[in-house]
Amino acid sequence: MNKGNPWKSIALSDYEGHMSLDGVRQLQEMNRIMQGQFEMFPVTSAMVLGIAGGNGLEHVNAGKYRKVYGVDINPQYLKEVSERYGKLSGILECLCLDLLSQADSLPHAELLIANLLIEYIGYGAFQKVLEAVRPGYVSCVIQVNEGEGFVSDSPYLHAFDRLSEVHHEMNETELTQAMEELGYHRTAMAEYPLPNGKKLVRLDYNQKRPL
C-alpha cells in the first residue's frame, strides 16, 4: 500500500482533466465562485488552501491585494502555480505544507479561502488552521454528495482511488458549529448545482468582534 497523503501522488493533469469535464464542471464553477471570493471582502491579504493548479488566481486584483498565499501539500502543483501566474510575482507566495501537521507554520491573512479542502482534513484540523491564520473573514466551498461516491465517474476516476483514505463527509450545520466554536458567525450561504447530481455550497463567515 502506498504511504503518505494521496494528494501528493495525483497528477495535476488528471485532477484538472477530471474537474473540467462536462459531466463534472467543478473547475469552471469554482472559478466563478473564486472571482466573487476575491472581490467581496475588504481585505488586502488572502490565503487559498489547497490551491492545486491555481484555478481562480487570475481574479486577484493587484491593485487590491498586497499578499496572497497559495497553500498545497503537493510541491509539483505549487511549481505549476508559480509558472502559470508569474504576473503575480511579489504578491503570490506559495507554501508547501501539510495542514494536518504543519498548521502552526501558516502566516496571518485577513481572508481565508478553503474550497473543497475541509473535506480532506476534517473540522478539527481546520479549526487549528483558523487559530494559526487568524483571518477576519473565511469563505469556504464544500461539496454535498447525493447518491453514491464523492468522486464523479470519469476516465480519470482511478487517479483518485486513495482519496477515501482522507475524505470526510461535509455538512453545513456541522461546519458552522465548528466555526462558531472559534468565534465566527455565518454571513452568507449559496448553492451551486452540478450536472452530476452533486452540488457545491459556499459558506461565508466573519469573526465576531467584541464591542
Steps between C-alpha positions, in 0.01 A plus 500: 500500500625847417595719790454872548219734411333388174491858371878482460465233231210637291624660179374855447400409144275223636347728763430788263392267220243335725375822659444672165303222328151596379352244739685648798559871427642574843807682368283745307254553786778544753662763279184710503461457875860602565455820303231598749710388796795717398281802424252498787700559816672824618846344534850537360626149582357156431594135534373226270518151647538207260587727211581211259578658160391849597150501351347839578822692561443700183236687701754638749498877464859621539366842590315356798717218632843544655542128577331177393621171641442180305523190719518140384654171608618415147822683399441427129166682517670804650775494239232516230321782683818707509556447129141574401462815709835671465318831459411478871867500597544701818140432605462121472698284742470121477530293818546122488351378826309205641210665682455195723843539657631845406209738559707689757732612219228693318529881495218744571260601223186712515299269273516121501361317195449126543327345198455122486771475764337453840368158393860379473621616842186496719342762725751468784802556277326792333446659840876478562559672167265780603679543832831539315385728216258713708298628203225755541309341213466139390342381176461126445357272238395147591361229276171340592466152355170355391522138397802273501859617514656837569709482180297511180543226241746598229795363299722639777315326784778261601742787554295575810471148641685580823311817587257299709785464750482871585147601401241625752135554415407866540192650656418870505356487852803322644743734325315805629507354852876447475539859382286637781718323754781731388292815491392511135141552389355413163413799286403339169424168334450419132448172314631413154349188336735284295408288197574172678242538777744643751508861612751750628409704807680826571502614861639835616592585858609813684684505828287628787677801638449620858320833542 
